[in-house]
Amino acid sequence: MLNSMAKKECNSWVGVKKGGAFTLITLSLLLGACTPEPEATVPQTGPDTTLTETDDTDVEDVAEDTEEFIGETVTVTGEVEADYGINTFVIEEMGDIFADQVLVINTAATTEPILAEQNVQVTGVVRELVVADFEREYDITWEGDIRQTIEAEYVGEPVIVADAVEVLDIP
């Protein structure tokens, strides 16, 4: 009898252990189901709004801190101070009479010349002007007086080699 009682206690203890293990597994599964799942993130669409070094660049920056911008792509907005044919013009800050100026060589496919007093947005790489290099690299031929003016005023100065020029509708 003692043997059978010990056997019963043992069996009931095993039953509790088995039931306890089952209960623990069941609870962990239920609790696991109750934890919130991480929310899915949806990538934003639209224009890239991350700032880069050149996002806040203006004509004055390029003219005064040329070394910092050589080889960099910049986007500047300004008024055309002078035009030298279909592919070359000078840009300055809009509305600033005595503003710094930067020469722009437009390599974008343009059928209409950019004219003085137009407001434009220019995107391109800043380089130092070496007339012979630009004539060779971009197949540019400036008429006699224009070439002389460009050489006299802008050699060694910054130039933006524009791959995009947009005329703005700003009065």
N, C-alpha and C positions, 0 to 999 in steps of 0.2 A: 504494500500500500504506500509506503513511504516512497518507494521507487516510482510508483505511478503518479504520486503527487509532485514529486520533483520533475517528472516528465511533463506534467501539465503546466507547472510554473515555467519550465523551459520553453514549452511550445507557446505559451501565452507571451513570454518575453520576446521570442522570435517573431511572433505575430505583430507585436508592438513595433519591433524594429522594422519589419517589412512595411507595416502601415505607416510608420514614421518616415521612412525613406520615400515611400510613395507620396506622402503628404508634402514633404520638402520639395520633391521634384515638381509636383503639381503647383505648389505655391510659387516656386521660382519661375515656372513658365507663365503663370498668371501675372505675376509682378513684372516680368519682362515685357509682357504685352501691354502693360499699363504705362511703361516709360515712354515719354514722347519721342517720336522719331525726329531726327534732325530735318529741318525744313530745307527743301530744295531751293537753291538760288538760281534765279533766272538772269542770264547775262543781259546787261543793258545794251540797247541798240541806239543808234544815232551817232552823232559826231563824237569823236574822242575829246574828252574835256580834261585830260591830264595835262598838266603844265610841263612845258619843256623850257630849256634855257632861252629859246628864241621866240616864245609866244608873246612876250611883252617887249618886243624890239621896235624901236622907231628909227627914223632916218638919222636923227641926231646921234643915237647910240652907234650906228654903223660908221658915221662920219668921224666921231670923236674917239671911239674905242675899236678902231679898225683891226688891230692885231688880235683882239678877242674873238672877232667874227670871221676872220679869214678861213675859208674852207667850210664854214657853217651855212646851212640853209636857213634863211630868214624870210619872214613875211612882214612887209612894211606897207603903211598906207600914207599917201601924201598927194601933193599937187605937182603936176608937171610944170616945172619952171621954164624949161627950154626943150625943144625937140630937134633932133638931128636926123630926120628921115624916118623911115618905117620901123627901124630896129634899134634906135638909140635915142634916149632922152634923159633929162636930169629931173630928179624928184627931190622935193623938200617937204617939210612938215606943212600940213594944211593950215592956212590962215596965219602963218608966221612969216612976216616980211623979211626978216634978216636971219632966216633959218639956215642950218647946215644943209648942204646939198650932196647927193650921191648920184653918180652916173649909172644908168641902167642900160644894159644891152639885152634886148628882148630876143630870145631864141625860140619863143613860142611861135606857132604858125599864126601870123597876123596878116590880114589882108588890108586893114586900115591902119594908117599911122596913128600913133599916140600923139596927141596935140597939146601944146602949151595950155595951161589953165584947166586941164581935165584932172579930176580926182581919180586916182588909181590905187589898186592894191597889187603889190608886186611880190612874188615868191621866187626866190632863187638863191644861188650860192654866191657868197661874198668872195671876191678876189681882188688882187691888186692889179691895176691896169698897166699892161704892157701892150701897146698898140699892135706891134708886129705879131705877137702871139694871138691876139684876138682876131686879127684879119685872117691869119692862117687857120686857126681852130674853128672859127665860125663862118668862114668864107664871107667876110664883111669887106665891102669897099666903100670907104667914105670919100665923098667928093673933096677936092683940094682944100677949100677953106674950112670945111667941117673937120677934116683930119688934122689940120693945123691947130684949130681951136681945141680939139680934144687932146692933142698932144701937149699943147701949152698949158691947159688948165687941169687936166685930170691924170696925166701919167704919174704913177706911183701912188695915186689916190685909190680909195675903195671903189669897186664897181660891183653891182649886183648883176649876175648873169641870170636873167629871169627865164624860168620855164613856164611861168604863168603870169599873165597880166590881165587884170580885170578893170574896166572902166566903171567907176562907181557913179550912181545917180545922186550925188550929193551936190546941192546948189552952191 
